Amino acid sequence: MREAIRRSALAPAQLTVDSGEQDFCFTDAFLGFAGHFPDYPILPAILQTLLAQLLAEQIMGEPLQFLSLKRAKFTRQLRPGDRITVSLSCRIMQGQLHCAAQLRVADEPASSFTLVFSKGASS
């Protein structure tokens, strides 16, 4: 799944020391739409969080071990052909990496959440 997501990136991520942004577009043939839902595909929330995790791993330069999801809000369905912008801002808090994610389509909010990872741990 990770490789299928990487292939759907429209360009390399724009990264700083603690943040990043990347655009994705998934065709209706994307494996992540399979079964979710027949005749009306939407990108599952778990894959939205994986998009953010992959960007966090690029920012940190290493694989990350997921610990928890906080303050998740999914406000717009993400459909095949949508140009999805993933923005991430990360910081260390209490020995853990907290990454605040926002997903947008045409500057319209689609979802927001915070991912918490083990600092320095690999998956």
C-alpha positions as CSV (number, residue, x, y, z in Angstrom):
1,M,0.0,0.0,0.0
2,R,2.8,2.4,0.9
3,E,4.3,2.0,-2.6
4,A,0.9,2.6,-4.3
5,I,0.5,5.8,-2.3
6,R,4.0,7.0,-3.2
7,R,3.3,6.4,-6.9
8,S,0.2,8.7,-6.5
9,A,2.3,11.6,-5.4
10,L,2.1,14.4,-7.9
11,A,5.6,15.8,-7.0
12,P,8.3,15.4,-4.4
13,A,7.4,16.6,-0.9
14,Q,8.3,20.1,0.1
15,L,10.1,19.6,3.4
16,T,11.6,21.7,6.2
17,V,13.2,20.6,9.5
18,D,9.8,20.0,11.2
19,S,7.1,20.3,8.5
20,G,6.2,19.3,5.0
21,E,3.6,19.3,2.3
22,Q,2.8,17.0,-0.6
23,D,0.1,16.6,-3.2
24,F,-1.5,13.3,-4.2
25,C,-4.1,12.2,-6.7
26,F,-5.6,8.7,-6.7
27,T,-7.3,7.1,-9.7
28,D,-10.4,5.0,-9.3
29,A,-8.1,2.0,-9.9
30,F,-6.2,2.7,-6.7
31,L,-6.2,-0.3,-4.4
32,G,-7.2,1.8,-1.4
33,F,-10.7,2.4,-2.8
34,A,-11.4,-1.4,-3.2
35,G,-14.6,-2.2,-1.2
36,H,-14.9,1.4,0.3
37,F,-17.5,1.6,-1.2
38,P,-18.7,-0.3,-4.3
39,D,-20.0,2.2,-6.9
40,Y,-19.0,5.2,-4.7
41,P,-15.3,5.0,-3.8
42,I,-13.9,7.2,-1.0
43,L,-10.5,7.2,0.6
44,P,-10.7,5.5,4.0
45,A,-9.6,7.4,7.1
46,I,-6.9,4.9,7.8
47,L,-5.3,5.7,4.5
48,Q,-5.6,9.4,5.1
49,T,-3.6,8.8,8.3
50,L,-1.1,6.7,6.4
51,L,-0.6,9.6,3.9
52,A,0.4,11.8,6.9
53,Q,2.6,9.1,8.4
54,L,4.5,8.7,5.1
55,L,5.1,12.5,5.0
56,A,6.2,12.5,8.6
57,E,8.7,9.7,7.8
58,Q,10.1,11.9,5.0
59,I,10.4,14.9,7.4
60,M,12.2,12.8,10.1
61,G,14.2,10.8,7.6
62,E,13.4,7.4,9.2
63,P,10.5,5.0,9.7
64,L,8.2,5.9,12.6
65,Q,6.3,3.7,15.0
66,F,2.7,4.8,15.3
67,L,1.4,5.2,18.8
68,S,-2.0,7.0,18.7
69,L,-4.4,9.3,16.7
70,K,-5.7,12.4,18.4
71,R,-8.3,15.0,17.6
72,A,-9.4,13.4,14.3
73,K,-12.0,15.2,12.3
74,F,-13.0,14.1,8.8
75,T,-15.2,16.7,7.1
76,R,-15.0,15.9,3.4
77,Q,-15.1,12.7,1.4
78,L,-11.9,12.2,-0.7
79,R,-12.8,10.7,-4.1
80,P,-10.9,9.4,-7.1
81,G,-9.4,12.3,-9.1
82,D,-9.3,14.7,-6.1
83,R,-6.0,16.6,-5.8
84,I,-5.2,16.1,-2.1
85,T,-2.8,18.4,-0.3
86,V,-1.3,16.9,2.9
87,S,0.3,19.4,5.2
88,L,2.2,18.3,8.4
89,S,3.8,20.1,11.3
90,C,5.8,18.0,13.8
91,R,7.3,18.6,17.2
92,I,8.6,16.6,20.1
93,M,6.4,16.6,23.2
94,Q,7.1,14.5,26.3
95,G,9.6,12.4,24.4
96,Q,7.2,11.6,21.6
97,L,6.8,13.0,18.1
98,H,3.4,14.8,17.6
99,C,2.5,15.6,14.0
100,A,-0.5,17.8,13.3
101,A,-1.9,16.9,9.8
102,Q,-4.3,18.7,7.6
103,L,-5.7,17.3,4.3
104,R,-7.3,19.7,1.8
105,V,-8.9,19.5,-1.6
106,A,-8.8,22.9,-3.5
107,D,-8.1,24.7,-0.3
108,E,-11.2,23.1,1.3
109,P,-10.5,21.3,4.6
110,A,-11.0,17.5,4.2
111,S,-9.6,16.2,7.5
112,S,-7.4,17.1,10.4
113,F,-5.8,15.0,13.1
114,T,-2.6,14.6,15.2
115,L,-0.5,11.5,14.9
116,V,1.8,10.5,17.8
117,F,4.9,8.4,17.1
118,S,7.6,6.9,19.3
119,K,10.6,9.2,19.0
120,G,13.5,7.4,17.2
121,A,11.6,4.0,16.9
122,S,11.2,2.2,13.6
123,S,8.3,0.2,12.3
